[in-house]
C-alpha cells in the first residue's frame, strides 16, 4: 500500500516519535500466520503467541507485549515496519464488525491529520481484504465508546471523517 506524497516514511517517523508511538502501546495486534511468517523470515525474533480468543483462532497469532508495549518498538519506531501486520499498516483506520457488517472508524491520533482522504480510503480498502475473523479475535464485541475509553483517541465513523476532511 502506497500512501500519498504528503505522508512519506520520514514524516510518519517524526509524528510517531513526537506522540511517543502511543498506538504501539495498546497491546499487540492479531495477525495471520502469513504475516507472522513474513516477520520471522525477515530475521526478527519470535514474539508471538496464540490469541486469547475463546473461539477457533487457528492460523492467527498475537504479538507478546510487556505492559501493552510492542516488542518490535524501539525508540518509538517500528523495527518491522517493512513487514508489519495489516492492523498496523491501516492505523488509524479501525474496522469493527457490527451486526454482521464491517464498519470503519478513524481514530483522531496525531498521524490522522497528515493522511489524505485517499490514504484513509486505501487503508479501509486494505482492511476490507483481511478475514473478518481477525477483527473479532482482536477486539471482540467492543463498541466504539468502549474503545474510546480503552484508547486515548476518539473514534470517528469513516464516512463522517471523510466528510469532515473533504
MDTraj code that builds the backbone (N, CA, C; nanometers):
import mdtraj as md
import numpy as np

residues = "UNK UNK UNK UNK UNK UNK UNK UNK UNK UNK UNK UNK UNK UNK UNK UNK UNK UNK UNK UNK UNK UNK UNK UNK UNK UNK UNK UNK UNK UNK UNK UNK UNK UNK UNK UNK UNK UNK UNK UNK UNK UNK UNK UNK UNK UNK UNK UNK UNK UNK UNK UNK UNK UNK UNK UNK UNK UNK UNK UNK UNK UNK UNK UNK UNK UNK UNK UNK UNK UNK UNK UNK UNK UNK UNK UNK UNK UNK UNK UNK UNK UNK UNK UNK UNK UNK UNK UNK UNK UNK UNK UNK UNK UNK UNK UNK UNK UNK UNK UNK UNK UNK UNK UNK UNK UNK UNK UNK UNK UNK UNK UNK UNK UNK UNK UNK UNK UNK UNK UNK UNK UNK UNK UNK UNK UNK UNK UNK UNK UNK UNK UNK UNK UNK UNK UNK UNK UNK UNK UNK UNK UNK UNK UNK UNK UNK UNK UNK UNK UNK UNK UNK UNK UNK UNK UNK UNK UNK UNK UNK UNK UNK UNK UNK UNK UNK".split()
xyz = np.array([
    [0.0846, -0.1169, 0.0000],
    [0.0000, 0.0000, 0.0000],
    [0.0892, 0.1233, 0.0000],
    [0.0681, 0.2116, -0.0960],
    [0.1442, 0.3358, -0.1052],
    [0.0579, 0.4512, -0.0563],
    [0.1132, 0.5278, 0.0351],
    [0.0432, 0.6454, 0.0833],
    [0.0779, 0.7640, -0.0049],
    [0.0050, 0.8709, 0.0118],
    [0.0269, 0.9904, -0.0689],
    [0.1652, 1.0491, -0.0434],
    [0.2083, 1.1325, -0.1355],
    [0.3353, 1.2038, -0.1224],
    [0.3395, 1.2770, 0.0109],
    [0.2226, 1.3257, 0.0521],
    [0.2097, 1.4018, 0.1758],
    [0.2614, 1.3234, 0.2976],
    [0.2541, 1.1903, 0.2927],
    [0.2852, 1.1099, 0.4097],
    [0.4008, 1.0147, 0.3840],
    [0.5167, 1.0658, 0.3589],
    [0.6348, 0.9827, 0.3388],
    [0.6788, 0.9237, 0.4722],
    [0.7569, 0.8165, 0.4647],
    [0.8011, 0.7451, 0.5842],
    [0.8701, 0.8375, 0.6848],
    [0.9522, 0.9289, 0.6389],
    [1.0213, 1.0197, 0.7312],
    [0.9214, 1.1031, 0.8106],
    [0.8112, 1.1438, 0.7450],
    [0.7076, 1.2203, 0.8151],
    [0.6374, 1.1334, 0.9190],
    [0.6122, 1.0083, 0.8825],
    [0.5482, 0.9158, 0.9766],
    [0.6369, 0.9009, 1.0999],
    [0.7649, 0.8814, 1.0787],
    [0.8583, 0.8642, 1.1905],
    [0.8536, 0.9838, 1.2847],
    [0.8538, 1.1043, 1.2281],
    [0.8518, 1.2248, 1.3115],
    [0.7258, 1.2307, 1.3967],
    [0.6128, 1.1996, 1.3356],
    [0.4856, 1.2031, 1.4079],
    [0.4856, 1.0967, 1.5178],
    [0.5313, 0.9767, 1.4864],
    [0.5316, 0.8675, 1.5840],
    [0.6222, 0.8970, 1.7032],
    [0.7398, 0.9509, 1.6763],
    [0.8322, 0.9844, 1.7845],
    [0.7717, 1.0941, 1.8715],
    [0.7117, 1.1935, 1.8067],
    [0.6535, 1.3050, 1.8821],
    [0.5394, 1.2592, 1.9735],
    [0.4587, 1.1643, 1.9277],
    [0.3459, 1.1177, 2.0109],
    [0.3863, 0.9998, 2.1002],
    [0.5131, 0.9614, 2.0943],
    [0.5652, 0.8519, 2.1762],
    [0.5085, 0.7164, 2.1331],
    [0.4716, 0.7049, 2.0053],
    [0.4209, 0.5801, 1.9469],
    [0.3109, 0.5172, 2.0330],
    [0.2174, 0.5993, 2.0723],
    [0.1099, 0.5559, 2.1622],
    [0.0348, 0.4343, 2.1093],
    [0.0074, 0.4293, 1.9789],
    [-0.0701, 0.3172, 1.9234],
    [0.0034, 0.1837, 1.9361],
    [0.1348, 0.1874, 1.9518],
    [0.2134, 0.0648, 1.9665],
    [0.2217, 0.0216, 2.1125],
    [0.1415, 0.0857, 2.1950],
    [0.1425, 0.0554, 2.3384],
    [0.0039, 0.0164, 2.3885],
    [-0.0845, -0.0225, 2.2932],
    [-0.2190, -0.0681, 2.3278],
    [-0.2257, -0.2199, 2.3363],
    [-0.1148, -0.2880, 2.3251],
    [-0.1136, -0.4345, 2.3162],
    [-0.0934, -0.4719, 2.1709],
    [-0.0411, -0.5906, 2.1475],
    [-0.0079, -0.6317, 2.0106],
    [-0.1282, -0.6651, 1.9262],
    [-0.1155, -0.6459, 1.7959],
    [-0.2253, -0.6786, 1.7058],
    [-0.2375, -0.8291, 1.6843],
    [-0.3538, -0.8697, 1.6384],
    [-0.3719, -1.0064, 1.5916],
    [-0.3218, -1.0090, 1.4482],
    [-0.2559, -1.1162, 1.4102],
    [-0.2073, -1.1263, 1.2739],
    [-0.2221, -1.2682, 1.2227],
    [-0.2168, -1.2811, 1.0917],
    [-0.2299, -1.4116, 1.0285],
    [-0.0967, -1.4855, 1.0339],
    [-0.1022, -1.6142, 1.0075],
    [0.0196, -1.6954, 1.0026],
    [0.1139, -1.6412, 0.8953],
    [0.0588, -1.6005, 0.7826],
    [0.1400, -1.5465, 0.6734],
    [0.2150, -1.4205, 0.7188],
    [0.1470, -1.3331, 0.7916],
    [0.2117, -1.2112, 0.8414],
    [0.3213, -1.2457, 0.9425],
    [0.2910, -1.3388, 1.0319],
    [0.3896, -1.3842, 1.1314],
    [0.5121, -1.4410, 1.0618],
    [0.4880, -1.5288, 0.9638],
    [0.5987, -1.5917, 0.8913],
    [0.6843, -1.4885, 0.8191],
    [0.6228, -1.3855, 0.7652],
    [0.6956, -1.2798, 0.6960],
    [0.7912, -1.2070, 0.7921],
    [0.7439, -1.1801, 0.9115],
    [0.8277, -1.1142, 1.0124],
    [0.9443, -1.2047, 1.0505],
    [0.9153, -1.3321, 1.0747],
    [1.0204, -1.4259, 1.1139],
    [1.1218, -1.4483, 1.0019],
    [1.0735, -1.4603, 0.8781],
    [1.1638, -1.4802, 0.7635],
    [1.2529, -1.3589, 0.7397],
    [1.2107, -1.2427, 0.7883],
    [1.2912, -1.1211, 0.7745],
    [1.3987, -1.1122, 0.8832],
    [1.4050, -1.2149, 0.9676],
    [1.5116, -1.2231, 1.0675],
    [1.4797, -1.1655, 1.2037],
    [1.3529, -1.1335, 1.2281],
    [1.3167, -1.0766, 1.3575],
    [1.2843, -1.1870, 1.4577],
    [1.3071, -1.1572, 1.5836],
    [1.2836, -1.2517, 1.6932],
    [1.1358, -1.2897, 1.7024],
    [1.1092, -1.4110, 1.7488],
    [0.9735, -1.4638, 1.7633],
    [0.9111, -1.4151, 1.8940],
    [0.8214, -1.3191, 1.8830],
    [0.7460, -1.2676, 1.9977],
    [0.5981, -1.2993, 1.9811],
    [0.5661, -1.4160, 1.9312],
    [0.4272, -1.4479, 1.9011],
    [0.3685, -1.5488, 1.9980],
    [0.2379, -1.5405, 2.0148],
    [0.1634, -1.6347, 2.0981],
    [0.0281, -1.6567, 2.0337],
    [-0.0404, -1.7595, 2.0795],
    [-0.1761, -1.7845, 2.0321],
    [-0.2689, -1.6808, 2.0951],
    [-0.3714, -1.6395, 2.0245],
    [-0.4629, -1.5369, 2.0786],
    [-0.5398, -1.5847, 2.2008],
    [-0.5846, -1.4890, 2.2805],
    [-0.6668, -1.5178, 2.3991],
    [-0.8101, -1.5512, 2.3613],
    [-0.8451, -1.5325, 2.2364],
    [-0.9803, -1.5522, 2.1847],
    [-1.0352, -1.6888, 2.2245],
    [-1.1607, -1.6913, 2.2673],
    [-1.2203, -1.8164, 2.3155],
    [-1.2691, -1.9070, 2.2027],
    [-1.2903, -1.8530, 2.0844],
    [-1.3372, -1.9341, 1.9721],
    [-1.2212, -1.9997, 1.8983],
    [-1.2467, -2.0445, 1.7783],
    [-1.1433, -2.1073, 1.6972],
    [-1.0547, -2.0002, 1.6344],
    [-0.9312, -1.9916, 1.6801],
    [-0.8381, -1.8908, 1.6298],
    [-0.7217, -1.9560, 1.5560],
    [-0.7441, -2.0758, 1.5046],
    [-0.6368, -2.1466, 1.4337],
    [-0.5877, -2.0612, 1.3156],
    [-0.4558, -2.0498, 1.3053],
    [-0.3960, -1.9722, 1.1969],
    [-0.3751, -1.8258, 1.2304],
    [-0.4072, -1.7854, 1.3529],
    [-0.3897, -1.6465, 1.3952],
    [-0.2953, -1.6409, 1.5145],
    [-0.2293, -1.5273, 1.5289],
    [-0.1338, -1.5078, 1.6372],
    [-0.1485, -1.3671, 1.6920],
    [-0.0951, -1.3484, 1.8135],
    [-0.0841, -1.2161, 1.8733],
    [0.0625, -1.1924, 1.9031],
    [0.1003, -1.0663, 1.9085],
    [0.2361, -1.0318, 1.9483],
    [0.2387, -1.0215, 2.1001],
    [0.3368, -1.0881, 2.1626],
    [0.3525, -1.0815, 2.3078],
    [0.4054, -0.9435, 2.3441],
    [0.3306, -0.8735, 2.4245],
    [0.3698, -0.7394, 2.4659],
    [0.3942, -0.7369, 2.6160],
    [0.4825, -0.6491, 2.6583],
    [0.5049, -0.6274, 2.8011],
    [0.4393, -0.4958, 2.8377],
    [0.3407, -0.5039, 2.9264],
    [0.2641, -0.3852, 2.9685],
    [0.2061, -0.3129, 2.8480],
    [0.1630, -0.3893, 2.7471],
    [0.0982, -0.3336, 2.6292],
    [0.1926, -0.2853, 2.5206],
    [0.3230, -0.2799, 2.5463],
    [0.4195, -0.2253, 2.4509],
    [0.4676, -0.3340, 2.3543],
    [0.4583, -0.3055, 2.2257],
    [0.5037, -0.3987, 2.1225],
    [0.6550, -0.4196, 2.1343],
    [0.6995, -0.5447, 2.1347],
    [0.8432, -0.5711, 2.1476],
    [0.9239, -0.5297, 2.0238],
    [0.8551, -0.5016, 1.9140],
    [0.9247, -0.4569, 1.7930],
    [0.9385, -0.3046, 1.7886],
    [0.8995, -0.2388, 1.8953],
    [0.9103, -0.0935, 1.9052],
    [1.0426, -0.0578, 1.9716],
    [1.1201, 0.0269, 1.9061],
    [1.2476, 0.0712, 1.9628],
    [1.2607, 0.2215, 1.9375],
    [1.2802, 0.2964, 2.0450],
    [1.2908, 0.4421, 2.0357],
    [1.1724, 0.5028, 1.9600],
    [1.0541, 0.4518, 1.9889],
    [0.9282, 0.4989, 1.9289],
    [0.9197, 0.4739, 1.7782],
    [0.9986, 0.3820, 1.7258],
    [0.9945, 0.3461, 1.5845],
    [0.9775, 0.1960, 1.5700],
    [0.9105, 0.1557, 1.4644],
    [0.8816, 0.0153, 1.4388],
    [0.9993, -0.0520, 1.3681],
    [1.0548, -0.1544, 1.4321],
    [1.1673, -0.2274, 1.3720],
    [1.1219, -0.3151, 1.2557],
    [0.9943, -0.3535, 1.2535],
    [0.9435, -0.4421, 1.1480],
    [0.8568, -0.3655, 1.0478],
    [0.8786, -0.2355, 1.0358],
    [0.7917, -0.1505, 0.9556],
    [0.7656, -0.2054, 0.8153],
    [0.8677, -0.2553, 0.7472],
    [0.8504, -0.3052, 0.6098],
    [0.7641, -0.4303, 0.6029],
    [0.7571, -0.5075, 0.7114],
    [0.6789, -0.6321, 0.7125],
    [0.5742, -0.6311, 0.8246],
    [0.5365, -0.5129, 0.8692],
    [0.4415, -0.5031, 0.9808],
    [0.3052, -0.5597, 0.9414],
    [0.2290, -0.6050, 1.0397],
    [0.0962, -0.6611, 1.0125],
    [-0.0006, -0.5575, 0.9560],
    [-0.1024, -0.6056, 0.8870],
    [-0.2027, -0.5172, 0.8276],
    [-0.2681, -0.4287, 0.9338],
    [-0.2968, -0.4820, 1.0503],
    [-0.3618, -0.3995, 1.1526],
    [-0.2754, -0.2805, 1.1926],
    [-0.1450, -0.2917, 1.1748],
    [-0.0552, -0.1782, 1.1992],
    [-0.0514, -0.0861, 1.0771],
    [-0.0536, -0.1443, 0.9587],
    [-0.0490, -0.0653, 0.8351],
    [-0.1699, 0.0263, 0.8204],
    [-0.2836, -0.0183, 0.8687],
    [-0.4061, 0.0586, 0.8466],
    [-0.4350, 0.1614, 0.9564],
    [-0.3544, 0.1638, 1.0614],
    [-0.3762, 0.2620, 1.1682],
    [-0.3645, 0.4013, 1.1108],
    [-0.4534, 0.4923, 1.1392],
    [-0.5559, 0.4975, 1.2428],
    [-0.6954, 0.4522, 1.1992],
    [-0.7068, 0.3817, 1.0860],
    [-0.8359, 0.3243, 1.0467],
    [-0.8589, 0.2006, 1.1326],
    [-0.9789, 0.1886, 1.1824],
    [-1.0098, 0.0834, 1.2779],
    [-1.1390, 0.0132, 1.2365],
    [-1.1301, -0.1088, 1.1818],
    [-1.2502, -0.1812, 1.1397],
    [-1.3141, -0.2586, 1.2552],
    [-1.4460, -0.2637, 1.2529],
    [-1.5212, -0.3426, 1.3514],
    [-1.6367, -0.4110, 1.2802],
    [-1.6755, -0.5244, 1.3320],
    [-1.7922, -0.5936, 1.2781],
    [-1.9082, -0.5645, 1.3716],
    [-2.0121, -0.5015, 1.3154],
    [-2.1313, -0.4684, 1.3935],
    [-2.2525, -0.5245, 1.3213],
    [-2.3262, -0.6087, 1.3908],
    [-2.4459, -0.6714, 1.3335],
    [-2.4140, -0.7395, 1.2000],
    [-2.2980, -0.8053, 1.1954],
    [-2.2589, -0.8807, 1.0767],
    [-2.2023, -0.7982, 0.9629],
    [-2.1919, -0.6672, 0.9799],
    [-2.1386, -0.5798, 0.8744],
    [-2.0106, -0.5123, 0.9219],
    [-1.9189, -0.4927, 0.8282],
    [-1.7951, -0.4236, 0.8593],
    [-1.8215, -0.2734, 0.8670],
    [-1.7797, -0.2143, 0.9758],
    [-1.7894, -0.0692, 0.9957],
    [-1.6476, -0.0183, 1.0194],
    [-1.6196, 0.0990, 0.9648],
    [-1.4859, 0.1554, 0.9785],
    [-1.4901, 0.2840, 1.0582],
    [-1.3873, 0.3023, 1.1401],
    [-1.3701, 0.4219, 1.2208],
    [-1.2294, 0.4744, 1.1971],
    [-1.2108, 0.6028, 1.2234],
    [-1.0781, 0.6631, 1.2161],
    [-1.0501, 0.7229, 1.3532],
    [-0.9391, 0.6818, 1.4134],
    [-0.9005, 0.7384, 1.5419],
    [-0.8317, 0.8721, 1.5197],
    [-0.8652, 0.9684, 1.6035],
    [-0.8052, 1.1017, 1.5940],
    [-0.6702, 1.1034, 1.6650],
    [-0.5756, 1.0286, 1.6095],
    [-0.4402, 1.0270, 1.6647],
    [-0.3578, 1.1344, 1.5930],
    [-0.2384, 1.1664, 1.6411],
    [-0.1572, 1.2708, 1.5774],
    [-0.1230, 1.2433, 1.4309],
    [-0.1264, 1.1191, 1.3869],
    [-0.0966, 1.0857, 1.2485],
    [-0.2119, 1.1229, 1.1544],
    [-0.3343, 1.1129, 1.2019],
    [-0.4532, 1.1298, 1.1179],
    [-0.4555, 1.2586, 1.0355],
    [-0.4219, 1.3740, 1.0922],
    [-0.4280, 1.4964, 1.0113],
    [-0.3313, 1.4981, 0.8919],
    [-0.2302, 1.4141, 0.8954],
    [-0.1322, 1.4094, 0.7867],
    [-0.1751, 1.3173, 0.6728],
    [-0.2835, 1.2445, 0.6946],
    [-0.3307, 1.1499, 0.5938],
    [-0.4398, 1.2141, 0.5095],
    [-0.4312, 1.1934, 0.3807],
    [-0.5351, 1.2450, 0.2909],
    [-0.6564, 1.1521, 0.2965],
    [-0.7688, 1.1986, 0.2458],
    [-0.8868, 1.1117, 0.2369],
    [-0.8555, 0.9903, 0.1500],
    [-0.7737, 1.0094, 0.0485],
    [-0.7327, 0.8985, -0.0378],
    [-0.6557, 0.7926, 0.0426],
    [-0.5661, 0.8392, 0.1308],
    [-0.4907, 0.7464, 0.2169],
    [-0.5858, 0.6676, 0.3065],
    [-0.6801, 0.7383, 0.3680],
    [-0.7754, 0.6746, 0.4593],
    [-0.8589, 0.5709, 0.3838],
    [-0.9020, 0.6047, 0.2632],
    [-0.9803, 0.5096, 0.1818],
    [-0.8967, 0.3866, 0.1458],
    [-0.7682, 0.4059, 0.1131],
    [-0.6799, 0.2924, 0.0825],
    [-0.6652, 0.2013, 0.2035],
    [-0.6532, 0.2614, 0.3209],
    [-0.6397, 0.1835, 0.4438],
    [-0.7668, 0.1030, 0.4701],
    [-0.8822, 0.1656, 0.4515],
    [-1.0093, 0.0950, 0.4708],
    [-1.0234, -0.0190, 0.3701],
    [-0.9810, 0.0048, 0.2472],
    [-0.9878, -0.0995, 0.1442],
    [-0.8980, -0.2181, 0.1822],
    [-0.7769, -0.1885, 0.2288],
    [-0.6860, -0.2947, 0.2732],
    [-0.7466, -0.3705, 0.3915],
    [-0.8068, -0.2975, 0.4842],
    [-0.8718, -0.3607, 0.5997],
    [-0.9817, -0.4554, 0.5549],
    [-1.0552, -0.4165, 0.4514],
    [-1.1650, -0.4983, 0.4000],
    [-1.1193, -0.6270, 0.3339],
    [-0.9919, -0.6366, 0.2985],
    [-0.9380, -0.7580, 0.2362],
    [-0.8954, -0.8624, 0.3396],
    [-0.8899, -0.8227, 0.4645],
    [-0.8500, -0.9161, 0.5706],
    [-0.9688, -1.0035, 0.6102],
    [-0.9409, -1.1252, 0.6595],
    [-1.0519, -1.2097, 0.7056],
    [-1.1237, -1.1411, 0.8221],
    [-1.2564, -1.1267, 0.8152],
    [-1.3297, -1.0586, 0.9225],
    [-1.3021, -1.1168, 1.0613],
    [-1.2700, -1.2436, 1.0665],
    [-1.2448, -1.3081, 1.1952],
    [-1.1297, -1.2415, 1.2710],
    [-1.0335, -1.1865, 1.1979],
    [-0.9183, -1.1240, 1.2643],
    [-0.9633, -1.0083, 1.3537],
    [-1.0678, -0.9382, 1.3125],
    [-1.1164, -0.8254, 1.3920],
    [-1.1909, -0.8738, 1.5156],
    [-1.2650, -0.9807, 1.5019],
    [-1.3359, -1.0374, 1.6171],
    [-1.2358, -1.0913, 1.7195],
    [-1.1299, -1.1554, 1.6707],
    [-1.0260, -1.2061, 1.7600],
    [-0.9576, -1.0890, 1.8312],
    [-0.9331, -0.9818, 1.7573],
    [-0.8593, -0.8672, 1.8121],
    [-0.9336, -0.7928, 1.9211],
    [-1.0577, -0.7553, 1.8961],
    [-1.1281, -0.6749, 1.9958],
    [-1.2694, -0.7188, 2.0243],
    [-1.3028, -0.8394, 1.9837],
    [-1.4314, -0.8962, 2.0220],
    [-1.5489, -0.8074, 1.9896],
    [-1.6329, -0.7867, 2.0850],
    [-1.7576, -0.7132, 2.0647],
    [-1.7531, -0.5717, 2.1227],
    [-1.6343, -0.5135, 2.1337],
    [-1.6249, -0.3783, 2.1899],
    [-1.6985, -0.2779, 2.1021],
    [-1.7585, -0.1807, 2.1658],
    [-1.8253, -0.0723, 2.0938],
    [-1.7253, 0.0415, 2.0750],
    [-1.7526, 0.1334, 1.9813],
    [-1.6632, 0.2490, 1.9677],
    [-1.6477, 0.3261, 2.0991],
    [-1.7555, 0.3372, 2.1768],
    [-1.7479, 0.4076, 2.3048],
    [-1.6506, 0.3363, 2.3998],
    [-1.6591, 0.2027, 2.4057],
    [-1.5667, 0.1276, 2.4908],
    [-1.4224, 0.1436, 2.4424],
    [-1.4046, 0.1441, 2.3104],
    [-1.2705, 0.1631, 2.2551],
    [-1.2163, 0.3000, 2.2912],
    [-1.3017, 0.4021, 2.2873],
    [-1.2588, 0.5367, 2.3245],
    [-1.2102, 0.5406, 2.4693],
    [-1.2713, 0.4594, 2.5541],
    [-1.2301, 0.4542, 2.6940],
    [-1.0968, 0.3810, 2.7092],
    [-1.0735, 0.2769, 2.6277],
    [-0.9506, 0.1985, 2.6349],
    [-0.8343, 0.2756, 2.5722],
    [-0.8597, 0.3341, 2.4577],
    [-0.7556, 0.4065, 2.3856],
    [-0.7704, 0.5549, 2.4132],
    [-0.6657, 0.6279, 2.3926],
    [-0.6714, 0.7692, 2.4266],
    [-0.7311, 0.8552, 2.3154],
    [-0.7641, 0.7956, 2.2016],
    [-0.8135, 0.8717, 2.0878],
    [-0.9615, 0.8455, 2.0627],
    [-1.0294, 0.9471, 2.0149],
    [-1.1710, 0.9361, 1.9814],
    [-1.1870, 0.8655, 1.8466],
    [-1.2825, 0.7738, 1.8376],
    [-1.3114, 0.7018, 1.7129],
    [-1.4245, 0.7727, 1.6386],
    [-1.3969, 0.8113, 1.5140],
    [-1.4939, 0.8808, 1.4292],
    [-1.5368, 0.7851, 1.3174],
    [-1.6669, 0.7676, 1.2913],
    [-1.7079, 0.6829, 1.1778],
    [-1.6416, 0.7309, 1.0483],
    [-1.5990, 0.6372, 0.9646],
    [-1.5252, 0.6683, 0.8424],
    [-1.5964, 0.7718, 0.7551],
    [-1.7261, 0.7507, 0.7295],
    [-1.7998, 0.8442, 0.6431],
    [-1.7977, 0.9857, 0.7004],
    [-1.8126, 0.9965, 0.8310],
    [-1.8088, 1.1285, 0.8957],
    [-1.6686, 1.1880, 0.8831],
    [-1.5650, 1.1072, 0.9025],
    [-1.4274, 1.1536, 0.8895],
    [-1.4025, 1.2114, 0.7490],
    [-1.4418, 1.1341, 0.6470],
    [-1.4195, 1.1778, 0.5089],
    [-1.4938, 1.3081, 0.4802],
    [-1.6156, 1.3173, 0.5303],
    [-1.6959, 1.4392, 0.5091],
    [-1.6304, 1.5590, 0.5784],
    [-1.5831, 1.5391, 0.7007],
    [-1.5205, 1.6475, 0.7777],
    [-1.3871, 1.6929, 0.7188],
    [-1.3235, 1.6062, 0.6411],
    [-1.1900, 1.6367, 0.5884],
    [-1.1892, 1.6512, 0.4362],
    [-1.3047, 1.6767, 0.3804],
    [-1.3145, 1.6911, 0.2330],
    [-1.2546, 1.8223, 0.1865],
])
top = md.Topology()
chain = top.add_chain()
for i, resn in enumerate(residues, 1):
    res = top.add_residue(resn, chain, resSeq=i)
    for name in ("N", "CA", "C"):
        top.add_atom(name, md.element.get_by_symbol(name[0]), res)
traj = md.Trajectory(xyz[None], top)
